Amino acid sequence: MTRKIFTIVIILAGLILGAYFFMRSNDTVLAINDRGKALYNQYCASCHGVDGKGGGYVVPALKKAPPDLTRIPFENGKFPSLRIHQYIAGEVTIAAHGEKDMPVWGMIFRRKYDNTKKELDIFAITRYIESIQQK
Ligand code: HEC
């Protein structure tokens, strides 16, 4: 009898712990998405538009119109997170790319705080861009 109660207590404890960690990780995901959106609105919307379609108010002053960020071409059927992350960081120089109109955010974010936070912020923005993709 005591063994049965013991087993039930263990199972309940497991369920509660599981639920706790599940909700915690969900909160983390939500926090990252909110942060990505806030950063996007702060740093990117002036050119790429609040809706990501490229109609920001700075556009008339640019040599090249910013692309529609809601239609990033998929690679192998998936959103190219790594390419976008590196593109935003802008620290990988591609000679053929020539002169870029897009600011080098990696440098700006790194100067603002530090390398880890820079990576997290670019990760959050990349996630946000992934979330606004139109299929
Ligand atoms: C000063 C205007 C400007 C701002 C601000 C800006 N961009 Fe851009 N972005 C551009 C332009 C213009 C391009 C097109 C490529 C080029 O000429 O540099 C571009 C290209 C991109 C691309 C490439 C899309 C692809 O399919 O390769 C991504 C991703 C991107 N921007 C994300 C961002 C993010 C994220 C931010 C904010 C952190 C941002 N941009 C802020 C002007 C801007």
Backbone and ligand atoms as CSV (ligand in chain L), in Angstrom:
chain,resi,resn,atom,element,x,y,z
A,1,MET,N,N,0.837,-1.214,0.000
A,1,MET,CA,C,0.000,0.000,0.000
A,1,MET,C,C,0.871,1.262,0.000
A,2,THR,N,N,1.823,1.340,0.940
A,2,THR,CA,C,2.697,2.519,0.983
A,2,THR,C,C,3.477,2.652,-0.320
A,3,ARG,N,N,3.811,1.486,-0.911
A,3,ARG,CA,C,4.563,1.540,-2.174
A,3,ARG,C,C,3.746,2.181,-3.277
A,4,LYS,N,N,2.438,1.858,-3.278
A,4,LYS,CA,C,1.551,2.429,-4.287
A,4,LYS,C,C,1.485,3.955,-4.139
A,5,ILE,N,N,1.298,4.388,-2.881
A,5,ILE,CA,C,1.218,5.837,-2.628
A,5,ILE,C,C,2.520,6.511,-3.046
A,6,PHE,N,N,3.637,5.851,-2.703
A,6,PHE,CA,C,4.961,6.378,-3.058
A,6,PHE,C,C,5.066,6.559,-4.575
A,7,THR,N,N,4.639,5.522,-5.314
A,7,THR,CA,C,4.701,5.582,-6.778
A,7,THR,C,C,3.859,6.746,-7.299
A,8,ILE,N,N,2.638,6.885,-6.740
A,8,ILE,CA,C,1.754,7.963,-7.200
A,8,ILE,C,C,2.390,9.325,-6.924
A,9,VAL,N,N,2.978,9.478,-5.740
A,9,VAL,CA,C,3.615,10.752,-5.389
A,9,VAL,C,C,4.743,11.064,-6.374
A,10,ILE,N,N,5.547,10.035,-6.677
A,10,ILE,CA,C,6.664,10.245,-7.610
A,10,ILE,C,C,6.143,10.683,-8.985
A,11,ILE,N,N,5.087,10.004,-9.456
A,11,ILE,CA,C,4.543,10.346,-10.776
A,11,ILE,C,C,3.999,11.779,-10.774
A,12,LEU,N,N,3.279,12.139,-9.712
A,12,LEU,CA,C,2.737,13.504,-9.620
A,12,LEU,C,C,3.854,14.544,-9.604
A,13,ALA,N,N,4.875,14.260,-8.809
A,13,ALA,CA,C,6.001,15.196,-8.728
A,13,ALA,C,C,6.618,15.365,-10.112
A,14,GLY,N,N,6.740,14.267,-10.844
A,14,GLY,CA,C,7.311,14.311,-12.194
A,14,GLY,C,C,6.466,15.178,-13.108
A,15,LEU,N,N,5.147,14.992,-13.027
A,15,LEU,CA,C,4.237,15.774,-13.880
A,15,LEU,C,C,4.345,17.263,-13.571
A,16,ILE,N,N,4.374,17.580,-12.277
A,16,ILE,CA,C,4.441,18.993,-11.888
A,16,ILE,C,C,5.759,19.611,-12.365
A,17,LEU,N,N,6.847,18.894,-12.129
A,17,LEU,CA,C,8.158,19.391,-12.582
A,17,LEU,C,C,8.166,19.570,-14.097
A,18,GLY,N,N,7.623,18.560,-14.795
A,18,GLY,CA,C,7.580,18.610,-16.261
A,18,GLY,C,C,6.810,19.829,-16.730
A,19,ALA,N,N,5.620,20.050,-16.122
A,19,ALA,CA,C,4.782,21.191,-16.508
A,19,ALA,C,C,5.518,22.496,-16.237
A,20,TYR,N,N,6.206,22.539,-15.107
A,20,TYR,CA,C,6.939,23.743,-14.735
A,20,TYR,C,C,7.991,24.090,-15.786
A,21,PHE,N,N,8.787,23.055,-16.154
A,21,PHE,CA,C,9.842,23.332,-17.132
A,21,PHE,C,C,9.264,23.630,-18.509
A,22,PHE,N,N,8.127,22.976,-18.829
A,22,PHE,CA,C,7.504,23.244,-20.125
A,22,PHE,C,C,7.077,24.709,-20.204
A,23,MET,N,N,6.411,25.183,-19.139
A,23,MET,CA,C,5.926,26.560,-19.165
A,23,MET,C,C,7.073,27.551,-19.159
A,24,ARG,N,N,8.110,27.200,-18.422
A,24,ARG,CA,C,9.264,28.080,-18.379
A,24,ARG,C,C,9.884,28.251,-19.755
A,25,SER,N,N,10.043,27.129,-20.490
A,25,SER,CA,C,10.685,27.226,-21.796
A,25,SER,C,C,9.766,27.994,-22.752
A,26,ASN,N,N,8.443,27.822,-22.600
A,26,ASN,CA,C,7.503,28.571,-23.422
A,26,ASN,C,C,7.641,30.067,-23.179
A,27,ASP,N,N,7.803,30.435,-21.913
A,27,ASP,CA,C,8.007,31.837,-21.565
A,27,ASP,C,C,9.255,32.368,-22.239
A,28,THR,N,N,10.304,31.549,-22.230
A,28,THR,CA,C,11.563,31.972,-22.843
A,28,THR,C,C,11.351,32.240,-24.324
A,29,VAL,N,N,10.627,31.325,-24.982
A,29,VAL,CA,C,10.374,31.489,-26.412
A,29,VAL,C,C,9.595,32.773,-26.656
A,30,LEU,N,N,8.560,33.016,-25.842
A,30,LEU,CA,C,7.764,34.233,-25.999
A,30,LEU,C,C,8.621,35.473,-25.784
A,31,ALA,N,N,9.467,35.424,-24.748
A,31,ALA,CA,C,10.315,36.571,-24.452
A,31,ALA,C,C,11.231,36.855,-25.635
A,32,ILE,N,N,11.785,35.815,-26.246
A,32,ILE,CA,C,12.683,35.994,-27.385
A,32,ILE,C,C,11.924,36.605,-28.555
A,33,ASN,N,N,10.703,36.120,-28.824
A,33,ASN,CA,C,9.925,36.664,-29.936
A,33,ASN,C,C,9.583,38.130,-29.709
A,34,ASP,N,N,9.190,38.480,-28.479
A,34,ASP,CA,C,8.866,39.880,-28.171
A,34,ASP,C,C,10.088,40.766,-28.359
A,35,ARG,N,N,11.230,40.266,-27.897
A,35,ARG,CA,C,12.453,41.046,-28.009
A,35,ARG,C,C,12.818,41.247,-29.474
A,36,GLY,N,N,12.676,40.185,-30.254
A,36,GLY,CA,C,12.982,40.279,-31.680
A,36,GLY,C,C,12.127,41.337,-32.352
A,37,LYS,N,N,10.852,41.351,-32.020
A,37,LYS,CA,C,9.928,42.308,-32.622
A,37,LYS,C,C,10.288,43.741,-32.203
A,38,ALA,N,N,10.580,43.918,-30.919
A,38,ALA,CA,C,10.920,45.257,-30.426
A,38,ALA,C,C,12.192,45.760,-31.103
A,39,LEU,N,N,13.200,44.892,-31.203
A,39,LEU,CA,C,14.458,45.291,-31.839
A,39,LEU,C,C,14.225,45.623,-33.307
A,40,TYR,N,N,13.407,44.788,-33.955
A,40,TYR,CA,C,13.115,45.030,-35.365
A,40,TYR,C,C,12.496,46.418,-35.548
A,41,ASN,N,N,11.476,46.712,-34.730
A,41,ASN,CA,C,10.803,48.008,-34.864
A,41,ASN,C,C,11.757,49.162,-34.600
A,42,GLN,N,N,12.675,48.944,-33.671
A,42,GLN,CA,C,13.611,50.000,-33.305
A,42,GLN,C,C,14.678,50.235,-34.383
A,43,TYR,N,N,15.236,49.140,-34.916
A,43,TYR,CA,C,16.407,49.288,-35.785
A,43,TYR,C,C,16.150,49.050,-37.270
A,44,CYS,N,N,15.104,48.345,-37.611
A,44,CYS,CA,C,14.981,47.881,-38.995
A,44,CYS,C,C,13.796,48.479,-39.734
A,45,ALA,N,N,12.744,48.851,-38.993
A,45,ALA,CA,C,11.497,49.262,-39.636
A,45,ALA,C,C,11.653,50.529,-40.467
A,46,SER,N,N,12.616,51.399,-40.109
A,46,SER,CA,C,12.784,52.644,-40.857
A,46,SER,C,C,13.048,52.353,-42.332
A,47,CYS,N,N,13.742,51.278,-42.628
A,47,CYS,CA,C,13.998,50.908,-44.026
A,47,CYS,C,C,13.064,49.800,-44.501
A,48,HIS,N,N,12.973,48.745,-43.695
A,48,HIS,CA,C,12.234,47.562,-44.174
A,48,HIS,C,C,10.731,47.674,-43.944
A,49,GLY,N,N,10.277,48.729,-43.270
A,49,GLY,CA,C,8.849,48.900,-43.009
A,49,GLY,C,C,8.413,48.133,-41.777
A,50,VAL,N,N,7.401,48.661,-41.078
A,50,VAL,CA,C,6.907,48.006,-39.872
A,50,VAL,C,C,6.409,46.598,-40.207
A,51,ASP,N,N,5.825,46.437,-41.414
A,51,ASP,CA,C,5.306,45.118,-41.802
A,51,ASP,C,C,6.371,44.260,-42.489
A,52,GLY,N,N,7.588,44.786,-42.622
A,52,GLY,CA,C,8.676,44.005,-43.218
A,52,GLY,C,C,8.697,43.990,-44.729
A,53,LYS,N,N,7.742,44.672,-45.352
A,53,LYS,CA,C,7.630,44.568,-46.809
A,53,LYS,C,C,8.517,45.550,-47.569
A,54,GLY,N,N,9.259,46.357,-46.852
A,54,GLY,CA,C,10.240,47.192,-47.527
A,54,GLY,C,C,9.801,48.630,-47.762
A,55,GLY,N,N,8.744,49.084,-47.077
A,55,GLY,CA,C,8.252,50.443,-47.317
A,55,GLY,C,C,8.567,51.422,-46.204
A,56,GLY,N,N,9.767,51.333,-45.637
A,56,GLY,CA,C,10.132,52.242,-44.549
A,56,GLY,C,C,10.281,53.675,-45.039
A,57,TYR,N,N,10.241,54.624,-44.115
A,57,TYR,CA,C,10.263,56.030,-44.531
A,57,TYR,C,C,11.624,56.494,-45.036
A,58,VAL,N,N,12.673,55.723,-44.762
A,58,VAL,CA,C,14.018,56.111,-45.190
A,58,VAL,C,C,14.277,55.727,-46.655
A,59,VAL,N,N,13.419,54.843,-47.184
A,59,VAL,CA,C,13.663,54.245,-48.496
A,59,VAL,C,C,13.994,55.240,-49.613
A,60,PRO,N,N,13.281,56.388,-49.728
A,60,PRO,CA,C,13.617,57.314,-50.819
A,60,PRO,C,C,15.080,57.766,-50.800
A,61,ALA,N,N,15.733,57.716,-49.639
A,61,ALA,CA,C,17.113,58.177,-49.539
A,61,ALA,C,C,18.127,57.071,-49.855
A,62,LEU,N,N,17.647,55.865,-50.117
A,62,LEU,CA,C,18.571,54.746,-50.339
A,62,LEU,C,C,18.880,54.570,-51.823
A,63,LYS,N,N,20.090,54.038,-52.084
A,63,LYS,CA,C,20.473,53.755,-53.471
A,63,LYS,C,C,19.696,52.540,-53.971
A,64,LYS,N,N,19.447,51.629,-53.012
A,64,LYS,CA,C,18.828,50.361,-53.397
A,64,LYS,C,C,17.653,50.109,-52.455
A,65,ALA,N,N,16.523,49.697,-53.011
A,65,ALA,CA,C,15.356,49.452,-52.158
A,65,ALA,C,C,15.580,48.191,-51.318
A,66,PRO,N,N,15.198,48.233,-50.047
A,66,PRO,CA,C,15.369,47.040,-49.221
A,66,PRO,C,C,14.413,45.932,-49.665
A,67,PRO,N,N,14.834,44.692,-49.569
A,67,PRO,CA,C,13.980,43.585,-50.003
A,67,PRO,C,C,12.817,43.356,-49.034
A,68,ASP,N,N,11.800,42.681,-49.517
A,68,ASP,CA,C,10.638,42.283,-48.719
A,68,ASP,C,C,11.065,41.162,-47.764
A,69,LEU,N,N,11.114,41.492,-46.482
A,69,LEU,CA,C,11.599,40.496,-45.513
A,69,LEU,C,C,10.537,39.465,-45.144
A,70,THR,N,N,9.320,39.617,-45.695
A,70,THR,CA,C,8.310,38.589,-45.408
A,70,THR,C,C,8.353,37.487,-46.464
A,71,ARG,N,N,9.257,37.667,-47.452
A,71,ARG,CA,C,9.373,36.646,-48.497
A,71,ARG,C,C,10.827,36.273,-48.745
A,72,ILE,N,N,11.487,35.880,-47.688
A,72,ILE,CA,C,12.875,35.414,-47.814
A,72,ILE,C,C,12.838,34.062,-48.527
A,73,PRO,N,N,13.628,33.902,-49.596
A,73,PRO,CA,C,13.610,32.615,-50.285
A,73,PRO,C,C,14.087,31.481,-49.366
A,74,PHE,N,N,13.296,30.416,-49.304
A,74,PHE,CA,C,13.677,29.267,-48.485
A,74,PHE,C,C,14.810,28.501,-49.156
A,75,GLU,N,N,15.614,27.850,-48.339
A,75,GLU,CA,C,16.678,26.999,-48.873
A,75,GLU,C,C,16.448,25.579,-48.401
A,76,ASN,N,N,16.386,24.644,-49.313
A,76,ASN,CA,C,16.057,23.244,-49.006
A,76,ASN,C,C,14.760,23.153,-48.203
A,77,GLY,N,N,13.785,23.975,-48.570
A,77,GLY,CA,C,12.483,23.935,-47.920
A,77,GLY,C,C,12.440,24.543,-46.534
A,78,LYS,N,N,13.538,25.182,-46.133
A,78,LYS,CA,C,13.557,25.751,-44.777
A,78,LYS,C,C,13.956,27.226,-44.783
A,79,PHE,N,N,13.523,27.931,-43.739
A,79,PHE,CA,C,13.940,29.315,-43.584
A,79,PHE,C,C,15.451,29.333,-43.323
A,80,PRO,N,N,16.220,30.108,-44.116
A,80,PRO,CA,C,17.691,30.062,-43.979
A,80,PRO,C,C,18.199,30.861,-42.775
A,81,SER,N,N,17.901,30.389,-41.559
A,81,SER,CA,C,18.230,31.134,-40.332
A,81,SER,C,C,19.691,31.556,-40.266
A,82,LEU,N,N,20.577,30.626,-40.593
A,82,LEU,CA,C,22.000,30.927,-40.445
A,82,LEU,C,C,22.432,32.036,-41.405
A,83,ARG,N,N,21.990,31.921,-42.666
A,83,ARG,CA,C,22.363,32.935,-43.643
A,83,ARG,C,C,21.831,34.304,-43.216
A,84,ILE,N,N,20.577,34.343,-42.759
A,84,ILE,CA,C,19.982,35.617,-42.348
A,84,ILE,C,C,20.709,36.177,-41.122
A,85,HIS,N,N,20.994,35.294,-40.171
A,85,HIS,CA,C,21.719,35.713,-38.962
A,85,HIS,C,C,23.048,36.366,-39.359
A,86,GLN,N,N,23.781,35.681,-40.235
A,86,GLN,CA,C,25.088,36.204,-40.636
A,86,GLN,C,C,24.943,37.471,-41.461
A,87,TYR,N,N,23.879,37.528,-42.249
A,87,TYR,CA,C,23.655,38.718,-43.051
A,87,TYR,C,C,23.429,39.928,-42.150
A,88,ILE,N,N,22.580,39.745,-41.127
A,88,ILE,CA,C,22.286,40.863,-40.223
A,88,ILE,C,C,23.563,41.286,-39.488
A,89,ALA,N,N,24.304,40.290,-39.002
A,89,ALA,CA,C,25.556,40.602,-38.307
A,89,ALA,C,C,26.472,41.372,-39.250
A,90,GLY,N,N,26.467,40.945,-40.525
A,90,GLY,CA,C,27.211,41.669,-41.547
A,90,GLY,C,C,28.711,41.578,-41.408
A,91,GLU,N,N,29.156,40.664,-40.557
A,91,GLU,CA,C,30.590,40.603,-40.313
A,91,GLU,C,C,31.306,39.613,-41.227
A,92,VAL,N,N,30.501,38.881,-42.006
A,92,VAL,CA,C,31.090,37.986,-42.998
A,92,VAL,C,C,31.115,38.778,-44.302
A,93,THR,N,N,32.303,39.128,-44.738
A,93,THR,CA,C,32.391,39.954,-45.932
A,93,THR,C,C,32.345,39.086,-47.175
A,94,ILE,N,N,31.401,39.398,-48.035
A,94,ILE,CA,C,31.341,38.691,-49.308
A,94,ILE,C,C,31.751,39.697,-50.366
A,95,ALA,N,N,32.921,39.468,-50.953
A,95,ALA,CA,C,33.505,40.438,-51.879
A,95,ALA,C,C,32.522,40.793,-52.994
A,96,ALA,N,N,31.845,39.789,-53.540
A,96,ALA,CA,C,30.968,40.002,-54.689
A,96,ALA,C,C,29.766,40.875,-54.331
A,97,HIS,N,N,29.505,41.033,-53.034
A,97,HIS,CA,C,28.346,41.789,-52.596
A,97,HIS,C,C,28.507,43.284,-52.866
A,98,GLY,N,N,29.751,43.705,-52.939
A,98,GLY,CA,C,30.004,45.115,-53.190
A,98,GLY,C,C,29.613,45.977,-52.012
A,99,GLU,N,N,29.365,47.224,-52.293
A,99,GLU,CA,C,29.026,48.175,-51.249
A,99,GLU,C,C,27.595,47.930,-50.781
A,100,LYS,N,N,27.419,47.906,-49.475
A,100,LYS,CA,C,26.086,47.610,-48.962
A,100,LYS,C,C,25.410,48.852,-48.401
A,101,ASP,N,N,24.113,48.948,-48.661
A,101,ASP,CA,C,23.309,50.032,-48.096
A,101,ASP,C,C,22.912,49.695,-46.665
A,102,MET,N,N,22.906,48.421,-46.372
A,102,MET,CA,C,22.420,47.946,-45.080
A,102,MET,C,C,23.516,48.092,-44.024
A,103,PRO,N,N,23.196,48.717,-42.901
A,103,PRO,CA,C,24.216,48.900,-41.863
A,103,PRO,C,C,24.731,47.568,-41.330
A,104,VAL,N,N,25.952,47.572,-40.806
A,104,VAL,CA,C,26.541,46.360,-40.215
A,104,VAL,C,C,26.100,46.282,-38.757
A,105,TRP,N,N,25.005,45.563,-38.516
A,105,TRP,CA,C,24.400,45.538,-37.185
A,105,TRP,C,C,25.249,44.814,-36.161
A,106,GLY,N,N,25.988,43.808,-36.619
A,106,GLY,CA,C,26.851,43.074,-35.699
A,106,GLY,C,C,27.762,44.032,-34.955
A,107,MET,N,N,28.374,44.965,-35.692
A,107,MET,CA,C,29.298,45.917,-35.082
A,107,MET,C,C,28.557,46.871,-34.145
A,108,ILE,N,N,27.379,47.295,-34.587
A,108,ILE,CA,C,26.610,48.252,-33.781
A,108,ILE,C,C,26.178,47.608,-32.465
A,109,PHE,N,N,25.640,46.373,-32.550
A,109,PHE,CA,C,25.178,45.691,-31.343
A,109,PHE,C,C,26.351,45.320,-30.441
A,110,ARG,N,N,27.480,44.972,-31.042
A,110,ARG,CA,C,28.633,44.573,-30.226
A,110,ARG,C,C,29.147,45.771,-29.441
A,111,ARG,N,N,29.156,46.918,-30.101
A,111,ARG,CA,C,29.628,48.114,-29.417
A,111,ARG,C,C,28.663,48.509,-28.299
A,112,LYS,N,N,27.356,48.297,-28.561
A,112,LYS,CA,C,26.336,48.663,-27.576
A,112,LYS,C,C,26.472,47.857,-26.293
A,113,TYR,N,N,26.653,46.550,-26.427
A,113,TYR,CA,C,26.837,45.756,-25.214
A,113,TYR,C,C,28.021,44.816,-25.342
A,114,ASP,N,N,27.809,43.548,-25.637
A,114,ASP,CA,C,28.945,42.638,-25.773
A,114,ASP,C,C,28.603,41.565,-26.791
A,115,ASN,N,N,29.535,40.664,-27.011
A,115,ASN,CA,C,29.390,39.680,-28.067
A,115,ASN,C,C,28.225,38.724,-27.859
A,116,THR,N,N,28.044,38.257,-26.616
A,116,THR,CA,C,26.992,37.284,-26.333
A,116,THR,C,C,25.627,37.921,-26.531
A,117,LYS,N,N,25.474,39.120,-26.008
A,117,LYS,CA,C,24.192,39.788,-26.111
A,117,LYS,C,C,23.925,40.150,-27.565
A,118,LYS,N,N,24.953,40.495,-28.278
A,118,LYS,CA,C,24.822,40.783,-29.708
A,118,LYS,C,C,24.261,39.566,-30.435
A,119,GLU,N,N,24.860,38.384,-30.160
A,119,GLU,CA,C,24.404,37.155,-30.813
A,119,GLU,C,C,22.948,36.868,-30.456
A,120,LEU,N,N,22.587,37.040,-29.176
A,120,LEU,CA,C,21.219,36.781,-28.731
A,120,LEU,C,C,20.238,37.713,-29.430
A,121,ASP,N,N,20.608,38.981,-29.543
A,121,ASP,CA,C,19.708,39.930,-30.178
A,121,ASP,C,C,19.535,39.618,-31.655
A,122,ILE,N,N,20.622,39.264,-32.322
A,122,ILE,CA,C,20.498,38.943,-33.744
A,122,ILE,C,C,19.686,37.657,-33.904
A,123,PHE,N,N,19.885,36.705,-32.963
A,123,PHE,CA,C,19.079,35.477,-32.967
A,123,PHE,C,C,17.598,35.835,-32.831
A,124,ALA,N,N,17.281,36.736,-31.893
A,124,ALA,CA,C,15.881,37.125,-31.653
A,124,ALA,C,C,15.285,37.797,-32.893
A,125,ILE,N,N,16.065,38.668,-33.540
A,125,ILE,CA,C,15.550,39.346,-34.737
A,125,ILE,C,C,15.332,38.336,-35.865
A,126,THR,N,N,16.293,37.392,-35.998
A,126,THR,CA,C,16.163,36.376,-37.043
A,126,THR,C,C,14.899,35.547,-36.823
A,127,ARG,N,N,14.655,35.186,-35.555
A,127,ARG,CA,C,13.430,34.435,-35.216
A,127,ARG,C,C,12.199,35.241,-35.578
A,128,TYR,N,N,12.253,36.533,-35.282
A,128,TYR,CA,C,11.093,37.378,-35.582
A,128,TYR,C,C,10.850,37.411,-37.089
A,129,ILE,N,N,11.919,37.574,-37.870
A,129,ILE,CA,C,11.760,37.612,-39.329
A,129,ILE,C,C,11.185,36.281,-39.815
A,130,GLU,N,N,11.653,35.182,-39.221
A,130,GLU,CA,C,11.113,33.869,-39.605
A,130,GLU,C,C,9.603,33.830,-39.335
A,131,SER,N,N,9.190,34.455,-38.214
A,131,SER,CA,C,7.778,34.389,-37.822
A,131,SER,C,C,6.867,35.222,-38.725
A,132,ILE,N,N,7.437,36.180,-39.495
A,132,ILE,CA,C,6.567,36.995,-40.362
A,132,ILE,C,C,6.594,36.506,-41.811
A,133,GLN,N,N,7.194,35.340,-42.060
A,133,GLN,CA,C,7.230,34.816,-43.428
A,133,GLN,C,C,5.823,34.484,-43.917
A,134,GLN,N,N,5.561,34.820,-45.178
A,134,GLN,CA,C,4.263,34.487,-45.772
A,134,GLN,C,C,4.449,33.321,-46.710
A,135,LYS,N,N,3.601,32.334,-46.509
A,135,LYS,CA,C,3.788,31.126,-47.325
A,135,LYS,C,C,3.035,31.218,-48.631
L,1,HEC,C1,C,19.381,52.046,-43.873
L,1,HEC,C2,C,18.361,51.115,-44.302
L,1,HEC,C3,C,18.320,49.731,-43.692
L,1,HEC,C4,C,18.166,49.410,-42.363
L,1,HEC,C5,C,18.048,50.358,-41.184
L,1,HEC,C6,C,18.126,47.962,-42.316
L,1,HEC,N1,N,18.250,47.436,-43.560
L,1,HEC,FE1,FE,18.211,45.467,-44.055
L,1,HEC,N2,N,18.588,45.925,-46.014
L,1,HEC,C7,C,18.663,47.193,-46.522
L,1,HEC,C8,C,18.943,47.132,-47.932
L,1,HEC,C9,C,19.073,48.329,-48.870
L,1,HEC,C10,C,19.063,45.767,-48.273
L,1,HEC,C11,C,19.372,45.190,-49.653
L,1,HEC,C12,C,20.815,44.768,-49.772
L,1,HEC,C13,C,21.770,45.909,-49.708
L,1,HEC,O1,O,21.897,46.653,-50.678
L,1,HEC,O2,O,22.455,46.067,-48.705
L,1,HEC,C14,C,18.820,45.031,-47.029
L,1,HEC,C15,C,18.831,43.657,-46.929
L,1,HEC,C16,C,18.474,42.944,-45.782
L,1,HEC,C17,C,18.391,41.491,-45.705
L,1,HEC,C18,C,18.725,40.496,-46.802
L,1,HEC,C19,C,17.528,39.695,-47.246
L,1,HEC,C20,C,17.961,38.533,-48.093
L,1,HEC,O3,O,17.076,37.788,-48.553
L,1,HEC,O4,O,19.158,38.320,-48.308
L,1,HEC,C21,C,18.039,41.195,-44.414
L,1,HEC,C22,C,17.820,39.818,-43.803
L,1,HEC,C23,C,17.880,42.447,-43.709
L,1,HEC,N3,N,18.146,43.481,-44.568
L,1,HEC,C24,C,17.530,42.552,-42.379
L,1,HEC,C25,C,17.592,43.739,-41.649
L,1,HEC,C26,C,17.453,43.809,-40.203
L,1,HEC,C27,C,17.170,42.632,-39.319
L,1,HEC,C28,C,17.616,45.118,-39.860
L,1,HEC,C29,C,17.603,45.712,-38.468
L,1,HEC,C30,C,18.516,45.178,-37.480
L,1,HEC,C31,C,17.827,45.875,-41.084
L,1,HEC,N4,N,17.813,45.005,-42.144
L,1,HEC,C32,C,17.984,47.251,-41.136
L,1,HEC,C33,C,18.485,48.380,-45.821
L,1,HEC,C34,C,18.363,48.481,-44.426
